[in-house]
Structure formats: structure tokens, C-alpha cells
Amino acid sequence: MSIKDKVVVITGASSGIGEATAKKLTSAGAKVVLGARRIEKLEKIVADIKNAGGEAVALATDVTKRDDNDALVKLALERFGRLDVTFLNAGLMPNSPLSALHVDEWNKMIDVNLRGVLYGIASVLPTFTEQKHGQVIATSSVAGLKAYTNGAVYGATKWAVRDLMEVLRMESAEEKTHIRTSVIYPAAIQSELVDHITDSGMATGIRALYDEYEISPERIADVVAFAIDAPEDTTINEFTVGPSRQSW
Ligand SMILES: NC(=O)c1ccc[n+]([C@@H]2O[C@H](COP(=O)([O-])OP(=O)(O)OC[C@H]3O[C@@H](n4cnc5c(N)ncnc54)[C@H](OP(=O)(O)O)[C@@H]3O)[C@@H](O)[C@H]2O)c1
């Protein structure tokens, strides 16, 4: 089964990579279930998708709450009768040097970027295990592959996603539950990500860097579509994707 008619949950769907992916997948015939906290943005995206002839529903979702993740999966099963893929994409990157001690922001990143992914996996595992079919795609970062100053906690959460997705792949293969996994490591992608940096020393510099290098979130959407479209017996486990001009 290719993308057409697959049912896909997407977290972090209200902007950036999640929004672009929702639009890309529905244009290829998938049905999407969109989660994020800003329901008004999700409703506008659902309207755009429906106007273009696609199928989408949305639910206000805070990925740091386990019940909210479960409710997204329940909505997919109730509305569309099946679930094939979850794209665990919600994340935030309020970078700062460790010495600035933005400990509340450290905790938020752990809650959204790591705990949110874990809850997302927990929400689909019962369904995927029972049906012996399913795909988990997660957005890590190039900061999940190499260290960046000012990004210690962000990077730590994204390195952790790499590890747990690899173990999910290995355990599913051993348990013969046929769950496919893909981790995406984006570099500078146009989105709202850097708008939430509060550290005054960081915000302007990163914004300028992104303005110079960033590429469209549709590039990541294309990769998600490619991973979903791969034959069911094939896992394409890792994609590193960024501007061809970016060296860092
Ligand atoms: N842009 C880049 O250069 C880049 C590079 C590497 C990795 N990434 C990763 O790509 C992913 C998507 O980010 P983006 O670049 O598209 O940035 P974005 O435009 O800021 O999107 C982030 C998404 O996460 C959602 N989100 C944040 N906290 C949430 C929560 N508690 N519960 C549910 N949803 C939450 C936001 O929605 P609400 O605010 O409506 O909840 C939004 O939809 C993130 O995991 C990010 O770390 C991005």
C-alpha cells in the first residue's frame, strides 16, 4: 500500500514541517489527523486541505500529556477506521548556553522533544502491535547527530530520539510486529522554530543565520512522503536533510 488512503497522525502540525507534511501527504491521497496546541491554526490547515480536495481532522493536543496523544490515535481510528503512520514531529528549540541556567526551558524541551515522542510511541504501539503493521517517523535534528554550543539540552533530547527509535526498530523486528521506523535529521528549515528563542544573546544571531541558509519545510515533507511510500518490507531508517550550502 502506497501513501494513498493511508491514515497518518502528525504532531506539531500547526506550522512549519508538520503543516507542510500534512498538505503534501493529503495531496497524495493520505488522510491526516493533526495535533498541536493551537487549534485555530490546525482548523485553518484542515480547511485548506479540504478546499484542495483532501481529508483531514484536527484535535487540540499537548504532546506532554499522555492522554492527549492517546486521544489523537482514538480520533484516527474512529474517523478513518485505521492507522498506518504516526509522524512524531512536535518540538521546540529555545537554545541558550548552559551557563545562562534557563532551567525551565531545559525542562520544556525534555517534556516536548523527548517525553512527547515517548508518549507518541506509547499511543500507537497497542494498535501497531496488534495489526502487525505500522510506521513511526520522528523528527530529530542535525543537533541529534553532532554537538552544537548553545544547544546542549536541545541536542540531548534529539540524540535520545535517535536511540529510542533505533531500539524500537530492533525490538519490532525481533518481535515480528513489522513496525517501520524513520528518523529525520533536518538542518536549517524555514519554520517558527527559532522565533521562540528567549535568550537575548542568541535570538538575533540564529535568526540571521536561518535567514541566510533556511530551505522550505516542503523538503522535509517530501522525505516523509518518500519514507511512507517505500515498500512495506523496507525501512529507510535515517534521513539527514538540509540546505546544500549549510556546512554546520
Ligand atoms: N526548523 C528547523 O530548522 C529544524 C531543524 C531540525 C529539527 N527540527 C525539528 O522539526 C520539528 C518541527 O519544528 P518546525 O521547525 O516545523 O518548527 P515550528 O514551526 O515551531 O513547529 C513546531 C510545532 O511543534 C508544536 N508544539 C510545540 N510544543 C508542543 C506541545 N507541547 N504539544 C503539541 N505540539 C507542540 C507547535 O504547535 P503549537 O505551538 O500549536 O502546539 C508546532 O506545530 C521539531 O521537532 C524541531 O525540533 C526543525
The ligand as a Gaussian input file, in Angstrom:
#p B3LYP/6-31G(d) Opt

LIG

0 1
 N       13.268000      24.179000      11.513000
 C       14.463000      23.614000      11.667000
 O       15.494000      24.166000      11.247000
 C       14.577000      22.273000      12.354000
 C       15.826000      21.638000      12.329000
 C       15.942000      20.410000      12.982000
 C       14.859000      19.842000      13.614000
 N       13.657000      20.489000      13.626000
 C       12.532000      19.861000      14.334000
 O       11.404000      19.874000      13.491000
 C       10.236000      19.737000      14.297000
 C        9.178000      20.697000      13.800000
 O        9.602000      22.008000      14.040000
 P        9.467000      23.186000      12.968000
 O       10.833000      23.500000      12.509000
 O        8.426000      22.885000      11.990000
 O        9.068000      24.408000      13.947000
 P        7.670000      25.096000      14.294000
 O        7.123000      25.765000      13.094000
 O        7.930000      25.918000      15.517000
 O        6.747000      23.860000      14.670000
 C        6.774000      23.242000      15.932000
 C        5.471000      22.511000      16.124000
 O        5.504000      21.845000      17.402000
 C        4.297000      22.114000      18.063000
 N        4.428000      22.009000      19.509000
 C        5.265000      22.662000      20.343000
 N        5.024000      22.313000      21.617000
 C        4.006000      21.412000      21.582000
 C        3.293000      20.692000      22.571000
 N        3.567000      20.806000      23.892000
 N        2.297000      19.859000      22.175000
 C        1.990000      19.744000      20.859000
 N        2.629000      20.384000      19.881000
 C        3.628000      21.220000      20.246000
 C        3.899000      23.521000      17.612000
 O        2.489000      23.698000      17.728000
 P        1.707000      24.502000      18.887000
 O        2.567000      25.649000      19.301000
 O        0.448000      24.899000      18.190000
 O        1.482000      23.482000      19.958000
 C        4.288000      23.464000      16.142000
 O        3.237000      22.891000      15.382000
 C       10.684000      19.972000      15.742000
 O       10.767000      18.724000      16.405000
 C       12.064000      20.580000      15.574000
 O       12.886000      20.333000      16.683000
 C       13.493000      21.688000      12.990000

